[in-house]
Amino acid sequence: MRIYVDIDLDFLVKPIKQEGINNIRKYKGEDCTVSNVENFISTLNNLRLLKAKQKKFFTNHKKSYTYWWINRSLNNTLIHIDAHSDLYRNKQRDLTLLSDTDMNCDDYIWYAIRDGFIEKIYWVVPDDSYNLCDESVVKKFVPSDVLVEMSMKENQVDFLLEVITRYGIKKIQYTVLHLNQLPRFDSIDLLTVATSPEFYSDKADEHIFKALRLLGASEDEIKRIMQFHQEIC
């Protein structure tokens, strides 16, 4: 079992946008606020989440799945730091019915569960984003057809999901919490970082690129990502 840290840098930007269109900057020119990047990186360092054996940087978040597929390691733990769960669209218990051609940035984690790569998830949500003490809010995080159990405590929700995967019926532990509530992990095998420019204003870009540098992206990686940010409309 390996530990994967998967970060979407839209985690830093408010307001949180729930809709995005691939390769289109729908929110271009809009005002936004960005959390303090240095504080974010410092917290990640204190939690030892950045000492990864591998680091990968890209724009479309579904590429995380590609690197998990390359590793072919099964039953891993995912620390998903993101303003979005990326467990959207799918409502069915049988994940073998998912079509590979339909995979997108908003549902790629279902595919990783289907293929046995992920069996435990910590979804880290931004502070002051979702009210984790409101049952009517948190029940929307997972489809009712896959929910087995749910328990709530202050600013944390624990779900037990049951799905049909390519390895049979599996129980998935799924916890939603804030960054400062994460348990400590001895080592991180893979860090994946997406910029997801379709989900925020271009006014946030300078902070996003600053975060990339502090996370360890090379100048060539940053140049490639910056070019994509500038080219999409």
TITORKOL-504997 format. One line per field, with one value per residue: residue number from 1; x, y, z of N, C-alpha, C in turn. Coordinates in steps of 0.001 Angstrom, whole numbers, plus 500000, padded with zeros to 6 digits. Layout:
N
num <- [NUM | ...];
n.u <- [X | ...];
n.v <- [Y | ...];
n.w <- [Z | ...];
ca.u <- [X | ...];
ca.v <- [Y | ...];
ca.w <- [Z | ...];
c.u <- [X | ...];
c.v <- [Y | ...];
c.w <- [Z | ...];
//
This chain:
233
num <- [1 | 2 | 3 | 4 | 5 | 6 | 7 | 8 | 9 | 10 | 11 | 12 | 13 | 14 | 15 | 16 | 17 | 18 | 19 | 20 | 21 | 22 | 23 | 24 | 25 | 26 | 27 | 28 | 29 | 30 | 31 | 32 | 33 | 34 | 35 | 36 | 37 | 38 | 39 | 40 | 41 | 42 | 43 | 44 | 45 | 46 | 47 | 48 | 49 | 50 | 51 | 52 | 53 | 54 | 55 | 56 | 57 | 58 | 59 | 60 | 61 | 62 | 63 | 64 | 65 | 66 | 67 | 68 | 69 | 70 | 71 | 72 | 73 | 74 | 75 | 76 | 77 | 78 | 79 | 80 | 81 | 82 | 83 | 84 | 85 | 86 | 87 | 88 | 89 | 90 | 91 | 92 | 93 | 94 | 95 | 96 | 97 | 98 | 99 | 100 | 101 | 102 | 103 | 104 | 105 | 106 | 107 | 108 | 109 | 110 | 111 | 112 | 113 | 114 | 115 | 116 | 117 | 118 | 119 | 120 | 121 | 122 | 123 | 124 | 125 | 126 | 127 | 128 | 129 | 130 | 131 | 132 | 133 | 134 | 135 | 136 | 137 | 138 | 139 | 140 | 141 | 142 | 143 | 144 | 145 | 146 | 147 | 148 | 149 | 150 | 151 | 152 | 153 | 154 | 155 | 156 | 157 | 158 | 159 | 160 | 161 | 162 | 163 | 164 | 165 | 166 | 167 | 168 | 169 | 170 | 171 | 172 | 173 | 174 | 175 | 176 | 177 | 178 | 179 | 180 | 181 | 182 | 183 | 184 | 185 | 186 | 187 | 188 | 189 | 190 | 191 | 192 | 193 | 194 | 195 | 196 | 197 | 198 | 199 | 200 | 201 | 202 | 203 | 204 | 205 | 206 | 207 | 208 | 209 | 210 | 211 | 212 | 213 | 214 | 215 | 216 | 217 | 218 | 219 | 220 | 221 | 222 | 223 | 224 | 225 | 226 | 227 | 228 | 229 | 230 | 231 | 232 | 233];
n.u <- [500839 | 500525 | 501066 | 499415 | 499551 | 497433 | 496975 | 494938 | 495341 | 493303 | 492266 | 493213 | 491841 | 489193 | 486026 | 484801 | 484387 | 481949 | 481568 | 483245 | 484758 | 486461 | 489548 | 488726 | 488589 | 486367 | 485957 | 487568 | 489150 | 487563 | 487176 | 488922 | 489930 | 492943 | 494331 | 496972 | 499929 | 502466 | 501862 | 500225 | 502015 | 503843 | 502269 | 501768 | 504382 | 504918 | 503225 | 504516 | 503943 | 505111 | 507446 | 507931 | 508524 | 508200 | 507280 | 504750 | 503551 | 500901 | 498114 | 495357 | 493342 | 492633 | 494813 | 496184 | 495209 | 496484 | 499169 | 498836 | 497942 | 500218 | 501937 | 500619 | 500080 | 498137 | 495260 | 495749 | 496247 | 494690 | 495348 | 493535 | 493647 | 491726 | 489362 | 487195 | 485465 | 485902 | 484549 | 482259 | 479346 | 479155 | 476671 | 476216 | 476495 | 477942 | 480957 | 482264 | 480838 | 481523 | 482708 | 485793 | 486338 | 484849 | 486013 | 486831 | 488026 | 486428 | 485617 | 487530 | 488506 | 486657 | 487235 | 489779 | 489192 | 487590 | 489536 | 491067 | 493149 | 492830 | 491776 | 491252 | 490351 | 491198 | 489579 | 490552 | 489246 | 488953 | 489260 | 486372 | 484713 | 482874 | 480190 | 480838 | 479451 | 476850 | 474378 | 472726 | 474310 | 476662 | 475673 | 475342 | 477764 | 478289 | 476932 | 473732 | 473307 | 475712 | 476417 | 477135 | 477645 | 477675 | 479281 | 479505 | 481591 | 483004 | 483726 | 484483 | 483798 | 483002 | 482757 | 481551 | 481794 | 480358 | 481188 | 481175 | 483959 | 486662 | 487857 | 485982 | 483455 | 483971 | 484811 | 485098 | 486876 | 486197 | 486995 | 486173 | 487612 | 489484 | 492657 | 494388 | 493603 | 494465 | 495894 | 499304 | 501710 | 504156 | 505678 | 505570 | 504599 | 503958 | 503439 | 501015 | 500129 | 497753 | 496806 | 494400 | 493129 | 490657 | 488853 | 489010 | 489716 | 491996 | 493347 | 494332 | 496570 | 499347 | 499769 | 499291 | 501430 | 503506 | 503011 | 503501 | 506280 | 507206 | 506325 | 508009 | 508167 | 509861 | 511528 | 511076 | 508747 | 506984 | 507010 | 505800 | 503232 | 502403 | 502267 | 500071 | 498021 | 498000 | 497280 | 494697 | 491316];
n.v <- [498798 | 502181 | 505717 | 508379 | 511772 | 514201 | 517130 | 519871 | 523021 | 524848 | 524777 | 526896 | 529132 | 531495 | 532849 | 529433 | 527648 | 525693 | 524737 | 523968 | 524251 | 522257 | 523465 | 526079 | 529324 | 530198 | 532005 | 534154 | 537201 | 537804 | 538970 | 537636 | 535904 | 534767 | 532311 | 532574 | 531674 | 530903 | 530159 | 527954 | 526151 | 525868 | 524585 | 522146 | 521190 | 520910 | 518851 | 516875 | 516222 | 516805 | 515509 | 513660 | 510699 | 510789 | 513476 | 515103 | 517426 | 519240 | 520317 | 519425 | 517735 | 515051 | 513696 | 512681 | 510132 | 508776 | 508555 | 507001 | 504701 | 504017 | 503318 | 501084 | 500091 | 498639 | 499209 | 501662 | 504632 | 507748 | 511146 | 513778 | 516940 | 519539 | 521807 | 520570 | 517424 | 515578 | 513293 | 513165 | 513034 | 510096 | 507860 | 505284 | 502017 | 499965 | 500139 | 499078 | 499593 | 502039 | 504092 | 504296 | 506301 | 508408 | 509548 | 512282 | 515408 | 515695 | 513276 | 511283 | 509903 | 507940 | 506085 | 505307 | 504002 | 501967 | 500489 | 499471 | 500960 | 502801 | 502675 | 503972 | 507222 | 510546 | 513438 | 516626 | 519648 | 523177 | 525562 | 527175 | 526541 | 524226 | 523362 | 521205 | 520320 | 520208 | 518115 | 517982 | 519101 | 517484 | 515016 | 515210 | 514702 | 512094 | 509489 | 508125 | 505440 | 504127 | 504473 | 503212 | 503633 | 506542 | 508926 | 511717 | 514226 | 517073 | 519182 | 517083 | 514314 | 510939 | 508428 | 505248 | 503468 | 501288 | 499523 | 498072 | 496776 | 496156 | 494175 | 492941 | 493237 | 496044 | 497760 | 501160 | 503489 | 506775 | 509946 | 513244 | 516319 | 519010 | 520573 | 520801 | 518695 | 516333 | 513070 | 512059 | 510931 | 508508 | 508356 | 509602 | 508441 | 509400 | 512582 | 514430 | 517244 | 519493 | 522307 | 523277 | 525516 | 526171 | 526599 | 528976 | 532520 | 534194 | 536043 | 534880 | 533537 | 534252 | 533622 | 530912 | 529963 | 530663 | 528940 | 526508 | 526639 | 526613 | 524138 | 522511 | 522271 | 522191 | 524747 | 524297 | 522745 | 524583 | 526555 | 525159 | 524694 | 527313 | 528271 | 526841 | 527923 | 530512 | 530148 | 529040 | 530092];
n.w <- [500000 | 499145 | 499709 | 498346 | 497496 | 496320 | 494789 | 493993 | 492802 | 492759 | 495203 | 496644 | 495865 | 496000 | 494956 | 495199 | 492301 | 490793 | 488288 | 485283 | 482027 | 479812 | 478690 | 478436 | 479733 | 481611 | 483665 | 483273 | 483983 | 486165 | 489550 | 492348 | 495357 | 496883 | 498913 | 501381 | 499998 | 500974 | 503613 | 503155 | 501890 | 503963 | 505895 | 504590 | 504495 | 507239 | 507824 | 506540 | 503917 | 501530 | 501057 | 498873 | 496931 | 494214 | 492033 | 490203 | 487820 | 486315 | 484191 | 483759 | 485989 | 485827 | 484974 | 487085 | 487509 | 485422 | 486289 | 488562 | 487333 | 485862 | 487948 | 488960 | 491479 | 494067 | 496234 | 497626 | 499689 | 499409 | 499625 | 499129 | 498194 | 497681 | 496244 | 495240 | 495211 | 493204 | 492789 | 491242 | 489056 | 488573 | 489746 | 490304 | 491777 | 490624 | 489402 | 487272 | 485067 | 484153 | 481514 | 479915 | 478078 | 478920 | 481115 | 483240 | 484671 | 486859 | 487838 | 487928 | 490131 | 490762 | 488766 | 489511 | 491892 | 490853 | 489458 | 491425 | 492493 | 494549 | 497900 | 500213 | 501189 | 501937 | 501800 | 501677 | 502453 | 501693 | 504368 | 505716 | 503578 | 502942 | 505054 | 507389 | 509493 | 508920 | 508162 | 505917 | 503985 | 503840 | 503111 | 500435 | 499349 | 498560 | 496458 | 497210 | 496669 | 497034 | 499613 | 502784 | 505533 | 507663 | 509654 | 511845 | 513196 | 514886 | 512305 | 510611 | 508559 | 508249 | 505909 | 504829 | 501963 | 499508 | 496683 | 493369 | 491904 | 489556 | 490879 | 492340 | 494960 | 496998 | 500015 | 500714 | 502509 | 503379 | 504161 | 505034 | 505684 | 507324 | 506554 | 508776 | 510317 | 509367 | 509693 | 510523 | 508146 | 507406 | 505051 | 501685 | 498615 | 496058 | 494684 | 493155 | 491256 | 490160 | 488146 | 487092 | 485504 | 484426 | 486426 | 487795 | 487968 | 485721 | 487144 | 489373 | 488643 | 489031 | 491685 | 491655 | 490094 | 491733 | 493853 | 492542 | 492121 | 494783 | 495526 | 494182 | 491404 | 488264 | 486290 | 483595 | 483676 | 484802 | 482812 | 480692 | 481753 | 482226 | 479619 | 478639 | 480279 | 479257 | 476627 | 476466 | 476033];
ca.u <- [500000 | 501268 | 500370 | 499426 | 499025 | 496894 | 496604 | 494446 | 495634 | 492089 | 492068 | 493650 | 491113 | 487774 | 485010 | 484905 | 483525 | 481547 | 481492 | 484354 | 484711 | 487829 | 490289 | 488083 | 488646 | 485033 | 485955 | 488658 | 488933 | 486775 | 487906 | 488976 | 490906 | 493806 | 494896 | 498406 | 500613 | 503539 | 501255 | 499761 | 503189 | 504393 | 501422 | 502054 | 505701 | 504807 | 502549 | 505426 | 503235 | 505850 | 508652 | 507470 | 509535 | 507969 | 506401 | 504272 | 502816 | 500148 | 496960 | 494090 | 493496 | 492437 | 496098 | 496607 | 494886 | 497511 | 500353 | 498467 | 497892 | 501606 | 502479 | 499919 | 499993 | 496747 | 494805 | 496506 | 495555 | 494735 | 495109 | 493030 | 493566 | 491019 | 488077 | 486161 | 485689 | 486229 | 483713 | 480983 | 478721 | 478742 | 475671 | 475953 | 477325 | 478784 | 481910 | 482741 | 480032 | 482098 | 483396 | 487066 | 486329 | 484098 | 486730 | 487095 | 488669 | 485478 | 485183 | 488608 | 488750 | 485819 | 487954 | 490881 | 488579 | 487187 | 490689 | 491746 | 494296 | 492520 | 490794 | 490990 | 490466 | 491005 | 489340 | 490840 | 488521 | 489411 | 488546 | 485276 | 484123 | 481681 | 479833 | 480938 | 478566 | 475483 | 474113 | 472139 | 475419 | 477614 | 475034 | 475461 | 479120 | 478367 | 475645 | 473053 | 473370 | 476984 | 476654 | 476840 | 477625 | 478169 | 479348 | 479953 | 482070 | 483278 | 484505 | 484964 | 482762 | 483538 | 481830 | 481936 | 481133 | 480493 | 481084 | 481653 | 485153 | 487195 | 488337 | 484842 | 482837 | 484963 | 484457 | 486002 | 486836 | 486225 | 486918 | 486228 | 488135 | 490331 | 494072 | 495045 | 493097 | 495028 | 496888 | 500657 | 502100 | 505605 | 506303 | 504669 | 505166 | 503735 | 502725 | 500505 | 499630 | 497063 | 496496 | 492964 | 492822 | 489261 | 487989 | 489222 | 490118 | 493418 | 493952 | 494960 | 497670 | 500669 | 499839 | 499355 | 502794 | 504336 | 502809 | 504196 | 507722 | 507437 | 506041 | 509127 | 508120 | 511010 | 511194 | 510510 | 507359 | 506212 | 506883 | 504803 | 501914 | 502090 | 501889 | 498687 | 497164 | 497907 | 496718 | 493258 | 490518];
ca.v <- [500000 | 503427 | 506958 | 509355 | 513113 | 514713 | 518518 | 520780 | 524359 | 525654 | 524759 | 528181 | 530253 | 531718 | 531840 | 528106 | 527495 | 524299 | 524348 | 524326 | 523687 | 521939 | 524341 | 527395 | 530076 | 530770 | 533042 | 535076 | 538606 | 537983 | 539167 | 536466 | 535989 | 533588 | 532093 | 532810 | 530509 | 530469 | 529450 | 526668 | 525288 | 525598 | 523568 | 520878 | 520739 | 520486 | 517552 | 515966 | 515778 | 517190 | 514682 | 512572 | 510034 | 511295 | 514641 | 515334 | 518680 | 519291 | 521219 | 518700 | 516898 | 513623 | 513071 | 511942 | 508731 | 508211 | 508192 | 505849 | 503561 | 503656 | 502635 | 499801 | 499664 | 498471 | 499431 | 502781 | 505720 | 509014 | 512414 | 514593 | 518321 | 520071 | 522453 | 519686 | 516023 | 514805 | 512091 | 513637 | 512396 | 508709 | 507607 | 503852 | 501178 | 499121 | 501005 | 498445 | 500123 | 503315 | 504049 | 504998 | 507481 | 509477 | 510048 | 513716 | 515905 | 515730 | 511936 | 510309 | 509083 | 506737 | 505137 | 504773 | 503030 | 500828 | 499719 | 498953 | 501777 | 503570 | 502054 | 504888 | 508602 | 511738 | 514653 | 517829 | 520778 | 524472 | 526128 | 528083 | 526195 | 523412 | 523201 | 519779 | 519998 | 520246 | 516815 | 518163 | 519422 | 516390 | 513883 | 515417 | 514372 | 510746 | 508972 | 507305 | 504022 | 503520 | 504792 | 502175 | 504265 | 507911 | 509458 | 513100 | 514898 | 518473 | 519462 | 515866 | 513347 | 509638 | 507612 | 503937 | 503248 | 499943 | 499585 | 496917 | 497147 | 495077 | 493152 | 492500 | 494212 | 496611 | 498831 | 502304 | 504460 | 508110 | 510951 | 514644 | 517049 | 520151 | 520231 | 520644 | 517495 | 515137 | 512302 | 512090 | 509780 | 508337 | 508650 | 509851 | 507796 | 510188 | 513853 | 514946 | 518613 | 520051 | 523735 | 523428 | 526933 | 526363 | 526770 | 530245 | 533660 | 534341 | 536939 | 534043 | 532764 | 534523 | 532882 | 529498 | 529672 | 530749 | 527681 | 525454 | 526723 | 526201 | 522702 | 521787 | 522158 | 522756 | 525892 | 523771 | 522358 | 525812 | 527186 | 524394 | 524937 | 528728 | 528400 | 526362 | 528937 | 531686 | 529809 | 528759 | 531331];
ca.w <- [500000 | 499034 | 500065 | 497260 | 497764 | 495061 | 495084 | 492966 | 493317 | 492946 | 496657 | 497201 | 495256 | 496286 | 495274 | 494605 | 491126 | 490670 | 486888 | 484412 | 480676 | 479407 | 477775 | 478343 | 480984 | 481760 | 484698 | 482958 | 484315 | 487384 | 490794 | 493222 | 496436 | 496941 | 500247 | 501490 | 499434 | 501880 | 504746 | 502637 | 501702 | 505294 | 506529 | 503916 | 504959 | 508633 | 507810 | 505824 | 502718 | 500332 | 500919 | 498014 | 496110 | 492857 | 491932 | 488852 | 487731 | 485059 | 484238 | 483913 | 487176 | 485566 | 484680 | 488281 | 487261 | 484541 | 487077 | 489399 | 486415 | 485555 | 489131 | 489067 | 492876 | 494463 | 497613 | 498171 | 500389 | 498669 | 500308 | 498018 | 498680 | 496514 | 496519 | 494707 | 495585 | 491995 | 492821 | 490705 | 487886 | 488793 | 490784 | 490348 | 492639 | 489789 | 488717 | 486040 | 483962 | 483716 | 480224 | 479992 | 477210 | 479587 | 482292 | 483215 | 485889 | 487973 | 488250 | 487717 | 491333 | 490638 | 487917 | 490314 | 492793 | 490012 | 489037 | 492607 | 492883 | 495757 | 498784 | 501336 | 500719 | 502763 | 501004 | 502457 | 501875 | 502221 | 505512 | 505369 | 502282 | 503169 | 506465 | 507660 | 510618 | 508404 | 507548 | 504592 | 503083 | 503664 | 502437 | 498989 | 498913 | 497990 | 495991 | 498215 | 496313 | 497441 | 501023 | 503770 | 506851 | 507760 | 511008 | 511848 | 514393 | 514570 | 511104 | 509968 | 508206 | 507839 | 505131 | 504334 | 500694 | 498952 | 495233 | 492612 | 491154 | 488729 | 491811 | 493128 | 495863 | 497911 | 500930 | 500581 | 503602 | 502780 | 505219 | 504608 | 506840 | 507018 | 506437 | 510076 | 510979 | 508740 | 510456 | 509978 | 507352 | 507473 | 503760 | 500564 | 497432 | 494843 | 494784 | 491887 | 491434 | 489005 | 488281 | 486782 | 485254 | 484013 | 487587 | 488490 | 487146 | 485405 | 488143 | 490405 | 488065 | 489611 | 492950 | 491291 | 489653 | 492936 | 494565 | 491796 | 492420 | 496174 | 495610 | 493601 | 489944 | 487564 | 485445 | 482348 | 483961 | 484997 | 481501 | 479939 | 482347 | 481993 | 478213 | 478520 | 480902 | 478391 | 475318 | 476489 | 475967];
c.u <- [500870 | 500391 | 500544 | 498842 | 498662 | 496321 | 496051 | 494610 | 494438 | 491650 | 492328 | 492735 | 489656 | 487284 | 485276 | 483900 | 483219 | 481503 | 482723 | 484179 | 486147 | 488357 | 489619 | 488146 | 487357 | 485033 | 487061 | 488261 | 488142 | 487691 | 487857 | 489949 | 491672 | 494402 | 496406 | 499176 | 501691 | 502982 | 500782 | 500931 | 503797 | 503590 | 501665 | 503398 | 505644 | 504132 | 503343 | 504773 | 504020 | 507129 | 508320 | 508616 | 509426 | 507058 | 506047 | 503376 | 502161 | 498942 | 495656 | 494213 | 493317 | 493756 | 496673 | 496370 | 495965 | 498723 | 500056 | 498430 | 499303 | 502220 | 501888 | 499902 | 498525 | 496536 | 495567 | 495604 | 495774 | 494436 | 494794 | 492763 | 493001 | 489751 | 486907 | 486496 | 486227 | 485637 | 482308 | 480508 | 478268 | 477760 | 475488 | 476959 | 478325 | 479721 | 482473 | 481952 | 480560 | 482849 | 484670 | 487070 | 485600 | 484850 | 487054 | 487726 | 487734 | 485066 | 486287 | 488873 | 487873 | 486546 | 489120 | 490378 | 488195 | 488360 | 491557 | 492914 | 494084 | 491489 | 490467 | 491274 | 490293 | 490792 | 489513 | 490179 | 489061 | 488601 | 487465 | 484706 | 482808 | 481440 | 479776 | 480121 | 477099 | 475222 | 473547 | 473198 | 476256 | 476991 | 475110 | 476832 | 479217 | 476990 | 475032 | 473186 | 474665 | 477262 | 476212 | 476685 | 478125 | 478179 | 479966 | 480506 | 482510 | 484228 | 485152 | 483796 | 483445 | 482443 | 482427 | 481107 | 481315 | 480226 | 481559 | 482802 | 485575 | 487783 | 487212 | 484291 | 483886 | 484327 | 485534 | 485812 | 487078 | 485984 | 487057 | 486606 | 488939 | 491804 | 494728 | 494564 | 493675 | 495945 | 498262 | 500953 | 503626 | 506294 | 505236 | 505325 | 505057 | 502947 | 502316 | 499863 | 499023 | 496791 | 495043 | 492546 | 491387 | 488345 | 488259 | 489687 | 491616 | 494117 | 494622 | 496263 | 499024 | 500851 | 499957 | 500780 | 503789 | 504233 | 503537 | 505685 | 508014 | 507171 | 507123 | 509079 | 509361 | 510569 | 510612 | 509048 | 506477 | 505989 | 505810 | 503395 | 501474 | 501628 | 500446 | 497711 | 496946 | 497195 | 495227 | 492482 | 489743];
c.v <- [501245 | 504614 | 507934 | 510674 | 513734 | 516101 | 519191 | 522193 | 525291 | 525645 | 526132 | 529348 | 530291 | 532872 | 530505 | 528004 | 526016 | 523819 | 524830 | 523657 | 523474 | 522935 | 525692 | 528075 | 530887 | 531972 | 534080 | 536515 | 538853 | 538217 | 537887 | 536747 | 534670 | 533490 | 532314 | 531556 | 529988 | 529695 | 528055 | 525690 | 524917 | 524514 | 522202 | 520305 | 520214 | 519128 | 516489 | 515402 | 516049 | 516384 | 513434 | 511993 | 510466 | 512512 | 514869 | 516573 | 518785 | 520207 | 520475 | 517647 | 515406 | 512921 | 512360 | 510451 | 508061 | 507742 | 507051 | 504580 | 503079 | 502882 | 501244 | 499241 | 499648 | 498855 | 500549 | 503780 | 507021 | 510174 | 513433 | 516007 | 519170 | 520772 | 521587 | 518235 | 515195 | 513396 | 512486 | 512714 | 510964 | 508595 | 506113 | 503115 | 500358 | 499994 | 500374 | 498915 | 501466 | 503122 | 504891 | 506289 | 508663 | 510088 | 511529 | 514126 | 515871 | 514344 | 510880 | 509426 | 507837 | 505671 | 504502 | 503755 | 501767 | 499902 | 499254 | 499780 | 502467 | 502813 | 502927 | 506306 | 509579 | 512908 | 515851 | 519012 | 522084 | 524879 | 527093 | 527805 | 525458 | 523272 | 521715 | 519360 | 519953 | 518951 | 516954 | 518507 | 518183 | 515175 | 513992 | 515010 | 513007 | 510311 | 508041 | 505816 | 503344 | 503709 | 503655 | 502788 | 505698 | 508322 | 510848 | 513465 | 516284 | 518600 | 518221 | 514927 | 512077 | 508852 | 506220 | 503682 | 501790 | 500017 | 498272 | 497387 | 495984 | 493948 | 492654 | 493615 | 494708 | 497689 | 499923 | 503227 | 505859 | 509136 | 512341 | 515481 | 518257 | 519748 | 519978 | 519428 | 516208 | 514391 | 512432 | 510796 | 509715 | 508689 | 508812 | 509282 | 508656 | 511441 | 514270 | 516301 | 519099 | 521532 | 524060 | 524873 | 527201 | 526718 | 528055 | 531308 | 533635 | 535285 | 536166 | 533420 | 533018 | 533780 | 531379 | 529126 | 529781 | 529450 | 526539 | 525455 | 526208 | 524712 | 521864 | 521593 | 522799 | 523947 | 525435 | 523365 | 523590 | 526520 | 526490 | 524680 | 526379 | 528952 | 527944 | 527376 | 530117 | 531387 | 529557 | 530048 | 531551];
c.w <- [500000 | 499447 | 498907 | 497767 | 496420 | 495320 | 493835 | 493516 | 493295 | 494406 | 497277 | 496832 | 495712 | 495413 | 494585 | 493469 | 490927 | 489229 | 486133 | 483063 | 480228 | 478385 | 477540 | 479710 | 481135 | 482706 | 484485 | 483282 | 485579 | 488589 | 491626 | 494359 | 496484 | 498338 | 500220 | 501071 | 500379 | 503073 | 504349 | 502512 | 503052 | 506010 | 505909 | 504362 | 506380 | 508750 | 507053 | 504559 | 501436 | 500129 | 500107 | 497194 | 494652 | 492939 | 490466 | 488846 | 486345 | 485233 | 484525 | 485006 | 486897 | 485226 | 485900 | 488088 | 486421 | 485334 | 488043 | 488556 | 486074 | 486721 | 489325 | 490496 | 493295 | 495927 | 498318 | 498898 | 499628 | 499603 | 499228 | 498537 | 497555 | 496978 | 496061 | 495049 | 494431 | 492043 | 492364 | 489582 | 488146 | 489954 | 491046 | 491227 | 491831 | 488948 | 487454 | 484822 | 483447 | 482398 | 480296 | 479170 | 477846 | 480768 | 482153 | 484553 | 487095 | 488464 | 488173 | 488936 | 491325 | 489818 | 488686 | 491336 | 492014 | 489719 | 490205 | 493097 | 494237 | 496595 | 500003 | 500875 | 501874 | 501807 | 501923 | 501768 | 502444 | 503459 | 505003 | 503976 | 502487 | 504671 | 506793 | 508882 | 510192 | 507625 | 506137 | 503550 | 502802 | 502980 | 500920 | 498453 | 498232 | 497505 | 497031 | 497933 | 496749 | 498936 | 501924 | 505156 | 506732 | 509219 | 510959 | 513207 | 513979 | 513382 | 510486 | 509725 | 507726 | 507133 | 504932 | 503087 | 500271 | 497455 | 494625 | 491726 | 490255 | 489576 | 492717 | 493996 | 496860 | 498778 | 500829 | 501784 | 503030 | 503883 | 504624 | 505828 | 506363 | 507119 | 507795 | 510856 | 510413 | 509710 | 509802 | 509230 | 507308 | 506167 | 502696 | 499316 | 496181 | 495180 | 493379 | 492145 | 490122 | 489236 | 487952 | 486500 | 484832 | 485176 | 488381 | 487490 | 486863 | 486376 | 489278 | 489934 | 488727 | 490934 | 492694 | 490887 | 490817 | 493729 | 493871 | 492113 | 493824 | 496376 | 494941 | 492106 | 489334 | 486712 | 484106 | 482541 | 484110 | 483662 | 480673 | 480452 | 482101 | 480552 | 477995 | 479116 | 479971 | 477077 | 475360 | 476641 | 477248];
//
